[in-house]
Amino acid sequence: MGVDGRFLPPGLLRERFGQLGATDAADVGAYCGSGVTAAHEILALNLAGIPAALYVGSWSNWVADPANPVATGTG
């Protein structure tokens, strides 16, 4: 996000996401606690030309099912 509250230019977004391993050659997905922040990230990825999927249920939905794996601890 720029200082003016708007998204950064697509090239800069692409560069920053690329530093995190998110490129148009990778399968990219986003989630957060409830889906709100992740939706923002999906839009930013789209502006950067990086296709991405939103896990709509996000973390709240995932941990509600005891059959889903969850890692805990430091490592």
PyMOL Python script that loads the backbone (N, CA, C, O; Angstrom):
from pymol import cmd

cmd.read_pdbstr("""\
ATOM      1  N   MET A   1       0.852  -1.165   0.000  1.00  0.00           N
ATOM      2  CA  MET A   1       0.000   0.000   0.000  1.00  0.00           C
ATOM      3  C   MET A   1       0.899   1.228   0.000  1.00  0.00           C
ATOM      4  O   MET A   1       1.879   1.305   0.741  1.00  0.00           O
ATOM      5  N   GLY A   2       0.547   2.168  -0.833  1.00  0.00           N
ATOM      6  CA  GLY A   2       1.316   3.400  -0.907  1.00  0.00           C
ATOM      7  C   GLY A   2       0.976   4.349   0.227  1.00  0.00           C
ATOM      8  O   GLY A   2       0.009   4.124   0.955  1.00  0.00           O
ATOM      9  N   VAL A   3       1.753   5.399   0.384  1.00  0.00           N
ATOM     10  CA  VAL A   3       1.509   6.371   1.453  1.00  0.00           C
ATOM     11  C   VAL A   3       0.169   7.084   1.280  1.00  0.00           C
ATOM     12  O   VAL A   3      -0.383   7.625   2.238  1.00  0.00           O
ATOM     13  N   ASP A   4      -0.346   7.080   0.052  1.00  0.00           N
ATOM     14  CA  ASP A   4      -1.636   7.731  -0.203  1.00  0.00           C
ATOM     15  C   ASP A   4      -2.819   6.789   0.019  1.00  0.00           C
ATOM     16  O   ASP A   4      -3.965   7.159  -0.237  1.00  0.00           O
ATOM     17  N   GLY A   5      -2.542   5.555   0.502  1.00  0.00           N
ATOM     18  CA  GLY A   5      -3.609   4.597   0.774  1.00  0.00           C
ATOM     19  C   GLY A   5      -4.047   3.791  -0.435  1.00  0.00           C
ATOM     20  O   GLY A   5      -4.981   2.995  -0.345  1.00  0.00           O
ATOM     21  N   ARG A   6      -3.380   3.991  -1.571  1.00  0.00           N
ATOM     22  CA  ARG A   6      -3.721   3.248  -2.786  1.00  0.00           C
ATOM     23  C   ARG A   6      -2.727   2.127  -3.013  1.00  0.00           C
ATOM     24  O   ARG A   6      -1.651   2.092  -2.417  1.00  0.00           O
ATOM     25  N   PHE A   7      -3.115   1.210  -3.893  1.00  0.00           N
ATOM     26  CA  PHE A   7      -2.202   0.131  -4.238  1.00  0.00           C
ATOM     27  C   PHE A   7      -0.961   0.696  -4.917  1.00  0.00           C
ATOM     28  O   PHE A   7      -1.025   1.709  -5.614  1.00  0.00           O
ATOM     29  N   LEU A   8       0.155   0.033  -4.704  1.00  0.00           N
ATOM     30  CA  LEU A   8       1.400   0.389  -5.385  1.00  0.00           C
ATOM     31  C   LEU A   8       1.255   0.090  -6.872  1.00  0.00           C
ATOM     32  O   LEU A   8       0.346  -0.647  -7.253  1.00  0.00           O
ATOM     33  N   PRO A   9       2.111   0.630  -7.718  1.00  0.00           N
ATOM     34  CA  PRO A   9       2.067   0.326  -9.151  1.00  0.00           C
ATOM     35  C   PRO A   9       2.271  -1.189  -9.382  1.00  0.00           C
ATOM     36  O   PRO A   9       2.983  -1.844  -8.621  1.00  0.00           O
ATOM     37  N   PRO A  10       1.645  -1.729 -10.430  1.00  0.00           N
ATOM     38  CA  PRO A  10       1.729  -3.171 -10.691  1.00  0.00           C
ATOM     39  C   PRO A  10       3.155  -3.722 -10.714  1.00  0.00           C
ATOM     40  O   PRO A  10       3.398  -4.803 -10.178  1.00  0.00           O
ATOM     41  N   GLY A  11       4.093  -3.013 -11.314  1.00  0.00           N
ATOM     42  CA  GLY A  11       5.470  -3.499 -11.377  1.00  0.00           C
ATOM     43  C   GLY A  11       6.097  -3.649  -9.999  1.00  0.00           C
ATOM     44  O   GLY A  11       6.806  -4.619  -9.735  1.00  0.00           O
ATOM     45  N   LEU A  12       5.835  -2.693  -9.127  1.00  0.00           N
ATOM     46  CA  LEU A  12       6.379  -2.747  -7.771  1.00  0.00           C
ATOM     47  C   LEU A  12       5.701  -3.861  -6.966  1.00  0.00           C
ATOM     48  O   LEU A  12       6.357  -4.562  -6.196  1.00  0.00           O
ATOM     49  N   LEU A  13       4.395  -4.019  -7.147  1.00  0.00           N
ATOM     50  CA  LEU A  13       3.692  -5.127  -6.498  1.00  0.00           C
ATOM     51  C   LEU A  13       4.278  -6.461  -6.947  1.00  0.00           C
ATOM     52  O   LEU A  13       4.542  -7.339  -6.125  1.00  0.00           O
ATOM     53  N   ARG A  14       4.479  -6.605  -8.247  1.00  0.00           N
ATOM     54  CA  ARG A  14       5.043  -7.843  -8.801  1.00  0.00           C
ATOM     55  C   ARG A  14       6.423  -8.133  -8.193  1.00  0.00           C
ATOM     56  O   ARG A  14       6.736  -9.271  -7.842  1.00  0.00           O
ATOM     57  N   GLU A  15       7.234  -7.083  -8.078  1.00  0.00           N
ATOM     58  CA  GLU A  15       8.571  -7.236  -7.501  1.00  0.00           C
ATOM     59  C   GLU A  15       8.486  -7.688  -6.036  1.00  0.00           C
ATOM     60  O   GLU A  15       9.181  -8.618  -5.627  1.00  0.00           O
ATOM     61  N   ARG A  16       7.646  -7.034  -5.268  1.00  0.00           N
ATOM     62  CA  ARG A  16       7.532  -7.363  -3.845  1.00  0.00           C
ATOM     63  C   ARG A  16       6.967  -8.764  -3.632  1.00  0.00           C
ATOM     64  O   ARG A  16       7.463  -9.514  -2.791  1.00  0.00           O
ATOM     65  N   PHE A  17       5.930  -9.118  -4.393  1.00  0.00           N
ATOM     66  CA  PHE A  17       5.386 -10.470  -4.261  1.00  0.00           C
ATOM     67  C   PHE A  17       6.409 -11.509  -4.722  1.00  0.00           C
ATOM     68  O   PHE A  17       6.501 -12.593  -4.146  1.00  0.00           O
ATOM     69  N   GLY A  18       7.170 -11.178  -5.756  1.00  0.00           N
ATOM     70  CA  GLY A  18       8.201 -12.079  -6.250  1.00  0.00           C
ATOM     71  C   GLY A  18       9.257 -12.373  -5.199  1.00  0.00           C
ATOM     72  O   GLY A  18       9.763 -13.493  -5.124  1.00  0.00           O
ATOM     73  N   GLN A  19       9.593 -11.384  -4.390  1.00  0.00           N
ATOM     74  CA  GLN A  19      10.562 -11.579  -3.308  1.00  0.00           C
ATOM     75  C   GLN A  19      10.050 -12.569  -2.269  1.00  0.00           C
ATOM     76  O   GLN A  19      10.831 -13.158  -1.521  1.00  0.00           O
ATOM     77  N   LEU A  20       8.730 -12.748  -2.230  1.00  0.00           N
ATOM     78  CA  LEU A  20       8.119 -13.700  -1.307  1.00  0.00           C
ATOM     79  C   LEU A  20       7.861 -15.051  -1.972  1.00  0.00           C
ATOM     80  O   LEU A  20       7.333 -15.968  -1.343  1.00  0.00           O
ATOM     81  N   GLY A  21       8.236 -15.168  -3.242  1.00  0.00           N
ATOM     82  CA  GLY A  21       8.039 -16.427  -3.965  1.00  0.00           C
ATOM     83  C   GLY A  21       6.751 -16.507  -4.753  1.00  0.00           C
ATOM     84  O   GLY A  21       6.466 -17.537  -5.364  1.00  0.00           O
ATOM     85  N   ALA A  22       5.966 -15.440  -4.753  1.00  0.00           N
ATOM     86  CA  ALA A  22       4.708 -15.414  -5.497  1.00  0.00           C
ATOM     87  C   ALA A  22       4.961 -14.860  -6.895  1.00  0.00           C
ATOM     88  O   ALA A  22       5.274 -13.680  -7.056  1.00  0.00           O
ATOM     89  N   THR A  23       4.825 -15.714  -7.897  1.00  0.00           N
ATOM     90  CA  THR A  23       4.993 -15.314  -9.293  1.00  0.00           C
ATOM     91  C   THR A  23       3.876 -15.915 -10.107  1.00  0.00           C
ATOM     92  O   THR A  23       3.084 -16.710  -9.601  1.00  0.00           O
ATOM     93  N   ASP A  24       3.809 -15.537 -11.370  1.00  0.00           N
ATOM     94  CA  ASP A  24       2.768 -16.116 -12.221  1.00  0.00           C
ATOM     95  C   ASP A  24       3.080 -17.569 -12.579  1.00  0.00           C
ATOM     96  O   ASP A  24       2.252 -18.243 -13.192  1.00  0.00           O
ATOM     97  N   ALA A  25       4.271 -18.063 -12.201  1.00  0.00           N
ATOM     98  CA  ALA A  25       4.647 -19.455 -12.449  1.00  0.00           C
ATOM     99  C   ALA A  25       4.381 -20.337 -11.230  1.00  0.00           C
ATOM    100  O   ALA A  25       4.591 -21.548 -11.294  1.00  0.00           O
ATOM    101  N   ALA A  26       3.926 -19.757 -10.129  1.00  0.00           N
ATOM    102  CA  ALA A  26       3.684 -20.513  -8.903  1.00  0.00           C
ATOM    103  C   ALA A  26       2.185 -20.581  -8.630  1.00  0.00           C
ATOM    104  O   ALA A  26       1.430 -19.690  -9.020  1.00  0.00           O
ATOM    105  N   ASP A  27       1.765 -21.649  -7.957  1.00  0.00           N
ATOM    106  CA  ASP A  27       0.384 -21.706  -7.479  1.00  0.00           C
ATOM    107  C   ASP A  27       0.317 -20.866  -6.212  1.00  0.00           C
ATOM    108  O   ASP A  27       0.979 -21.167  -5.219  1.00  0.00           O
ATOM    109  N   VAL A  28      -0.486 -19.812  -6.255  1.00  0.00           N
ATOM    110  CA  VAL A  28      -0.549 -18.878  -5.129  1.00  0.00           C
ATOM    111  C   VAL A  28      -1.949 -18.899  -4.539  1.00  0.00           C
ATOM    112  O   VAL A  28      -2.943 -18.821  -5.260  1.00  0.00           O
ATOM    113  N   GLY A  29      -2.011 -19.002  -3.238  1.00  0.00           N
ATOM    114  CA  GLY A  29      -3.272 -18.943  -2.524  1.00  0.00           C
ATOM    115  C   GLY A  29      -3.120 -18.014  -1.337  1.00  0.00           C
ATOM    116  O   GLY A  29      -2.016 -17.834  -0.822  1.00  0.00           O
ATOM    117  N   ALA A  30      -4.209 -17.429  -0.903  1.00  0.00           N
ATOM    118  CA  ALA A  30      -4.164 -16.518   0.243  1.00  0.00           C
ATOM    119  C   ALA A  30      -5.279 -16.865   1.211  1.00  0.00           C
ATOM    120  O   ALA A  30      -6.377 -17.261   0.820  1.00  0.00           O
ATOM    121  N   TYR A  31      -4.963 -16.706   2.482  1.00  0.00           N
ATOM    122  CA  TYR A  31      -5.960 -16.865   3.530  1.00  0.00           C
ATOM    123  C   TYR A  31      -5.547 -15.980   4.698  1.00  0.00           C
ATOM    124  O   TYR A  31      -4.411 -15.510   4.760  1.00  0.00           O
ATOM    125  N   CYS A  32      -6.447 -15.764   5.593  1.00  0.00           N
ATOM    126  CA  CYS A  32      -6.138 -15.009   6.808  1.00  0.00           C
ATOM    127  C   CYS A  32      -7.070 -15.525   7.886  1.00  0.00           C
ATOM    128  O   CYS A  32      -7.557 -16.651   7.783  1.00  0.00           O
ATOM    129  N   GLY A  33      -7.329 -14.745   8.904  1.00  0.00           N
ATOM    130  CA  GLY A  33      -8.197 -15.213   9.979  1.00  0.00           C
ATOM    131  C   GLY A  33      -9.642 -15.352   9.571  1.00  0.00           C
ATOM    132  O   GLY A  33     -10.306 -16.313   9.958  1.00  0.00           O
ATOM    133  N   SER A  34     -10.143 -14.405   8.792  1.00  0.00           N
ATOM    134  CA  SER A  34     -11.563 -14.431   8.420  1.00  0.00           C
ATOM    135  C   SER A  34     -11.813 -14.259   6.933  1.00  0.00           C
ATOM    136  O   SER A  34     -12.946 -14.435   6.484  1.00  0.00           O
ATOM    137  N   GLY A  35     -10.801 -13.923   6.157  1.00  0.00           N
ATOM    138  CA  GLY A  35     -10.958 -13.750   4.712  1.00  0.00           C
ATOM    139  C   GLY A  35     -10.890 -12.306   4.251  1.00  0.00           C
ATOM    140  O   GLY A  35     -10.721 -12.049   3.059  1.00  0.00           O
ATOM    141  N   VAL A  36     -11.018 -11.363   5.163  1.00  0.00           N
ATOM    142  CA  VAL A  36     -11.061  -9.952   4.784  1.00  0.00           C
ATOM    143  C   VAL A  36      -9.707  -9.476   4.252  1.00  0.00           C
ATOM    144  O   VAL A  36      -9.636  -8.917   3.157  1.00  0.00           O
ATOM    145  N   THR A  37      -8.651  -9.690   5.005  1.00  0.00           N
ATOM    146  CA  THR A  37      -7.321  -9.254   4.578  1.00  0.00           C
ATOM    147  C   THR A  37      -6.863 -10.019   3.350  1.00  0.00           C
ATOM    148  O   THR A  37      -6.233  -9.449   2.459  1.00  0.00           O
ATOM    149  N   ALA A  38      -7.175 -11.302   3.296  1.00  0.00           N
ATOM    150  CA  ALA A  38      -6.765 -12.119   2.152  1.00  0.00           C
ATOM    151  C   ALA A  38      -7.419 -11.633   0.859  1.00  0.00           C
ATOM    152  O   ALA A  38      -6.797 -11.693  -0.201  1.00  0.00           O
ATOM    153  N   ALA A  39      -8.645 -11.162   0.926  1.00  0.00           N
ATOM    154  CA  ALA A  39      -9.308 -10.639  -0.272  1.00  0.00           C
ATOM    155  C   ALA A  39      -8.540  -9.437  -0.813  1.00  0.00           C
ATOM    156  O   ALA A  39      -8.420  -9.273  -2.028  1.00  0.00           O
ATOM    157  N   HIS A  40      -8.026  -8.608   0.068  1.00  0.00           N
ATOM    158  CA  HIS A  40      -7.214  -7.459  -0.327  1.00  0.00           C
ATOM    159  C   HIS A  40      -5.950  -7.948  -1.034  1.00  0.00           C
ATOM    160  O   HIS A  40      -5.558  -7.389  -2.058  1.00  0.00           O
ATOM    161  N   GLU A  41      -5.309  -8.993  -0.492  1.00  0.00           N
ATOM    162  CA  GLU A  41      -4.096  -9.539  -1.097  1.00  0.00           C
ATOM    163  C   GLU A  41      -4.373 -10.122  -2.475  1.00  0.00           C
ATOM    164  O   GLU A  41      -3.553  -9.975  -3.381  1.00  0.00           O
ATOM    165  N   ILE A  42      -5.502 -10.775  -2.645  1.00  0.00           N
ATOM    166  CA  ILE A  42      -5.866 -11.344  -3.946  1.00  0.00           C
ATOM    167  C   ILE A  42      -5.987 -10.227  -4.977  1.00  0.00           C
ATOM    168  O   ILE A  42      -5.530 -10.377  -6.110  1.00  0.00           O
ATOM    169  N   LEU A  43      -6.592  -9.119  -4.596  1.00  0.00           N
ATOM    170  CA  LEU A  43      -6.716  -7.986  -5.517  1.00  0.00           C
ATOM    171  C   LEU A  43      -5.332  -7.439  -5.872  1.00  0.00           C
ATOM    172  O   LEU A  43      -5.059  -7.163  -7.041  1.00  0.00           O
ATOM    173  N   ALA A  44      -4.462  -7.281  -4.881  1.00  0.00           N
ATOM    174  CA  ALA A  44      -3.115  -6.780  -5.143  1.00  0.00           C
ATOM    175  C   ALA A  44      -2.348  -7.741  -6.049  1.00  0.00           C
ATOM    176  O   ALA A  44      -1.651  -7.302  -6.963  1.00  0.00           O
ATOM    177  N   LEU A  45      -2.468  -9.046  -5.806  1.00  0.00           N
ATOM    178  CA  LEU A  45      -1.816 -10.040  -6.667  1.00  0.00           C
ATOM    179  C   LEU A  45      -2.344  -9.942  -8.092  1.00  0.00           C
ATOM    180  O   LEU A  45      -1.575 -10.016  -9.050  1.00  0.00           O
ATOM    181  N   ASN A  46      -3.642  -9.777  -8.230  1.00  0.00           N
ATOM    182  CA  ASN A  46      -4.254  -9.645  -9.551  1.00  0.00           C
ATOM    183  C   ASN A  46      -3.719  -8.414 -10.269  1.00  0.00           C
ATOM    184  O   ASN A  46      -3.405  -8.480 -11.458  1.00  0.00           O
ATOM    185  N   LEU A  47      -3.612  -7.295  -9.563  1.00  0.00           N
ATOM    186  CA  LEU A  47      -3.063  -6.082 -10.158  1.00  0.00           C
ATOM    187  C   LEU A  47      -1.620  -6.290 -10.604  1.00  0.00           C
ATOM    188  O   LEU A  47      -1.169  -5.684 -11.576  1.00  0.00           O
ATOM    189  N   ALA A  48      -0.897  -7.155  -9.886  1.00  0.00           N
ATOM    190  CA  ALA A  48       0.499  -7.448 -10.213  1.00  0.00           C
ATOM    191  C   ALA A  48       0.617  -8.466 -11.344  1.00  0.00           C
ATOM    192  O   ALA A  48       1.724  -8.776 -11.784  1.00  0.00           O
ATOM    193  N   GLY A  49      -0.524  -8.991 -11.821  1.00  0.00           N
ATOM    194  CA  GLY A  49      -0.494  -9.974 -12.898  1.00  0.00           C
ATOM    195  C   GLY A  49      -0.190 -11.377 -12.420  1.00  0.00           C
ATOM    196  O   GLY A  49       0.248 -12.220 -13.203  1.00  0.00           O
ATOM    197  N   ILE A  50      -0.419 -11.641 -11.129  1.00  0.00           N
ATOM    198  CA  ILE A  50      -0.162 -12.952 -10.545  1.00  0.00           C
ATOM    199  C   ILE A  50      -1.496 -13.593 -10.189  1.00  0.00           C
ATOM    200  O   ILE A  50      -2.169 -13.142  -9.262  1.00  0.00           O
ATOM    201  N   PRO A  51      -1.893 -14.648 -10.918  1.00  0.00           N
ATOM    202  CA  PRO A  51      -3.149 -15.314 -10.585  1.00  0.00           C
ATOM    203  C   PRO A  51      -3.071 -15.934  -9.191  1.00  0.00           C
ATOM    204  O   PRO A  51      -2.052 -16.519  -8.824  1.00  0.00           O
ATOM    205  N   ALA A  52      -4.131 -15.806  -8.429  1.00  0.00           N
ATOM    206  CA  ALA A  52      -4.142 -16.349  -7.074  1.00  0.00           C
ATOM    207  C   ALA A  52      -5.555 -16.775  -6.704  1.00  0.00           C
ATOM    208  O   ALA A  52      -6.542 -16.270  -7.238  1.00  0.00           O
ATOM    209  N   ALA A  53      -5.619 -17.717  -5.776  1.00  0.00           N
ATOM    210  CA  ALA A  53      -6.903 -18.220  -5.293  1.00  0.00           C
ATOM    211  C   ALA A  53      -7.106 -17.790  -3.852  1.00  0.00           C
ATOM    212  O   ALA A  53      -6.152 -17.696  -3.080  1.00  0.00           O
ATOM    213  N   LEU A  54      -8.334 -17.533  -3.502  1.00  0.00           N
ATOM    214  CA  LEU A  54      -8.692 -17.169  -2.132  1.00  0.00           C
ATOM    215  C   LEU A  54      -9.305 -18.377  -1.447  1.00  0.00           C
ATOM    216  O   LEU A  54     -10.275 -18.949  -1.946  1.00  0.00           O
ATOM    217  N   TYR A  55      -8.751 -18.771  -0.309  1.00  0.00           N
ATOM    218  CA  TYR A  55      -9.389 -19.798   0.510  1.00  0.00           C
ATOM    219  C   TYR A  55     -10.443 -19.071   1.334  1.00  0.00           C
ATOM    220  O   TYR A  55     -10.137 -18.451   2.353  1.00  0.00           O
ATOM    221  N   VAL A  56     -11.678 -19.157   0.880  1.00  0.00           N
ATOM    222  CA  VAL A  56     -12.764 -18.349   1.430  1.00  0.00           C
ATOM    223  C   VAL A  56     -12.985 -18.606   2.921  1.00  0.00           C
ATOM    224  O   VAL A  56     -13.242 -17.673   3.681  1.00  0.00           O
ATOM    225  N   GLY A  57     -12.887 -19.856   3.335  1.00  0.00           N
ATOM    226  CA  GLY A  57     -13.125 -20.165   4.740  1.00  0.00           C
ATOM    227  C   GLY A  57     -12.057 -19.624   5.662  1.00  0.00           C
ATOM    228  O   GLY A  57     -12.309 -19.379   6.842  1.00  0.00           O
ATOM    229  N   SER A  58     -10.877 -19.439   5.132  1.00  0.00           N
ATOM    230  CA  SER A  58      -9.718 -18.958   5.867  1.00  0.00           C
ATOM    231  C   SER A  58      -9.443 -19.790   7.113  1.00  0.00           C
ATOM    232  O   SER A  58     -10.016 -20.863   7.301  1.00  0.00           O
ATOM    233  N   TRP A  59      -8.568 -19.283   7.945  1.00  0.00           N
ATOM    234  CA  TRP A  59      -8.086 -20.040   9.093  1.00  0.00           C
ATOM    235  C   TRP A  59      -9.228 -20.431  10.033  1.00  0.00           C
ATOM    236  O   TRP A  59      -9.223 -21.532  10.584  1.00  0.00           O
ATOM    237  N   SER A  60     -10.189 -19.556  10.216  1.00  0.00           N
ATOM    238  CA  SER A  60     -11.307 -19.837  11.115  1.00  0.00           C
ATOM    239  C   SER A  60     -12.038 -21.109  10.716  1.00  0.00           C
ATOM    240  O   SER A  60     -12.393 -21.919  11.572  1.00  0.00           O
ATOM    241  N   ASN A  61     -12.262 -21.287   9.435  1.00  0.00           N
ATOM    242  CA  ASN A  61     -12.951 -22.473   8.933  1.00  0.00           C
ATOM    243  C   ASN A  61     -12.065 -23.708   9.034  1.00  0.00           C
ATOM    244  O   ASN A  61     -12.533 -24.785   9.403  1.00  0.00           O
ATOM    245  N   TRP A  62     -10.789 -23.551   8.706  1.00  0.00           N
ATOM    246  CA  TRP A  62      -9.856 -24.684   8.699  1.00  0.00           C
ATOM    247  C   TRP A  62      -9.746 -25.320  10.087  1.00  0.00           C
ATOM    248  O   TRP A  62      -9.858 -26.538  10.225  1.00  0.00           O
ATOM    249  N   VAL A  63      -9.529 -24.495  11.108  1.00  0.00           N
ATOM    250  CA  VAL A  63      -9.320 -25.036  12.451  1.00  0.00           C
ATOM    251  C   VAL A  63     -10.605 -25.523  13.103  1.00  0.00           C
ATOM    252  O   VAL A  63     -10.551 -26.212  14.122  1.00  0.00           O
ATOM    253  N   ALA A  64     -11.755 -25.183  12.545  1.00  0.00           N
ATOM    254  CA  ALA A  64     -13.023 -25.660  13.094  1.00  0.00           C
ATOM    255  C   ALA A  64     -13.237 -27.144  12.839  1.00  0.00           C
ATOM    256  O   ALA A  64     -14.062 -27.770  13.503  1.00  0.00           O
ATOM    257  N   ASP A  65     -12.505 -27.716  11.885  1.00  0.00           N
ATOM    258  CA  ASP A  65     -12.629 -29.143  11.568  1.00  0.00           C
ATOM    259  C   ASP A  65     -11.448 -29.886  12.184  1.00  0.00           C
ATOM    260  O   ASP A  65     -10.320 -29.731  11.717  1.00  0.00           O
ATOM    261  N   PRO A  66     -11.680 -30.685  13.220  1.00  0.00           N
ATOM    262  CA  PRO A  66     -10.564 -31.370  13.886  1.00  0.00           C
ATOM    263  C   PRO A  66      -9.833 -32.374  12.993  1.00  0.00           C
ATOM    264  O   PRO A  66      -8.758 -32.848  13.359  1.00  0.00           O
ATOM    265  N   ALA A  67     -10.388 -32.700  11.846  1.00  0.00           N
ATOM    266  CA  ALA A  67      -9.726 -33.631  10.926  1.00  0.00           C
ATOM    267  C   ALA A  67      -8.623 -32.953  10.112  1.00  0.00           C
ATOM    268  O   ALA A  67      -7.777 -33.634   9.532  1.00  0.00           O
ATOM    269  N   ASN A  68      -8.624 -31.614  10.064  1.00  0.00           N
ATOM    270  CA  ASN A  68      -7.605 -30.890   9.299  1.00  0.00           C
ATOM    271  C   ASN A  68      -6.289 -30.824  10.076  1.00  0.00           C
ATOM    272  O   ASN A  68      -6.293 -30.611  11.288  1.00  0.00           O
ATOM    273  N   PRO A  69      -5.175 -31.004   9.384  1.00  0.00           N
ATOM    274  CA  PRO A  69      -3.885 -30.917  10.082  1.00  0.00           C
ATOM    275  C   PRO A  69      -3.569 -29.483  10.486  1.00  0.00           C
ATOM    276  O   PRO A  69      -3.863 -28.538   9.753  1.00  0.00           O
ATOM    277  N   VAL A  70      -2.971 -29.337  11.652  1.00  0.00           N
ATOM    278  CA  VAL A  70      -2.565 -28.037  12.162  1.00  0.00           C
ATOM    279  C   VAL A  70      -1.201 -28.219  12.823  1.00  0.00           C
ATOM    280  O   VAL A  70      -1.032 -29.075  13.691  1.00  0.00           O
ATOM    281  N   ALA A  71      -0.233 -27.407  12.404  1.00  0.00           N
ATOM    282  CA  ALA A  71       1.093 -27.459  13.027  1.00  0.00           C
ATOM    283  C   ALA A  71       1.154 -26.456  14.165  1.00  0.00           C
ATOM    284  O   ALA A  71       0.655 -25.337  14.050  1.00  0.00           O
ATOM    285  N   THR A  72       1.758 -26.860  15.242  1.00  0.00           N
ATOM    286  CA  THR A  72       1.947 -25.954  16.377  1.00  0.00           C
ATOM    287  C   THR A  72       3.398 -26.016  16.837  1.00  0.00           C
ATOM    288  O   THR A  72       4.118 -26.955  16.501  1.00  0.00           O
ATOM    289  N   GLY A  73       3.813 -25.052  17.579  1.00  0.00           N
ATOM    290  CA  GLY A  73       5.181 -25.062  18.096  1.00  0.00           C
ATOM    291  C   GLY A  73       6.102 -24.179  17.293  1.00  0.00           C
ATOM    292  O   GLY A  73       5.650 -23.333  16.521  1.00  0.00           O
ATOM    293  N   THR A  74       7.376 -24.370  17.470  1.00  0.00           N
ATOM    294  CA  THR A  74       8.380 -23.548  16.831  1.00  0.00           C
ATOM    295  C   THR A  74       9.218 -24.363  15.861  1.00  0.00           C
ATOM    296  O   THR A  74      10.347 -24.720  16.198  1.00  0.00           O
ATOM    297  N   GLY A  75       8.756 -24.649  14.763  1.00  0.00           N
ATOM    298  CA  GLY A  75       9.617 -25.366  13.855  1.00  0.00           C
ATOM    299  C   GLY A  75       8.918 -26.031  12.811  1.00  0.00           C
ATOM    300  O   GLY A  75       9.538 -26.680  11.969  1.00  0.00           O
TER     301      GLY A  75
END
""", "prot")
cmd.dss("prot")
cmd.show_as("cartoon", "prot")
cmd.util.cbc("prot")
cmd.orient("prot")
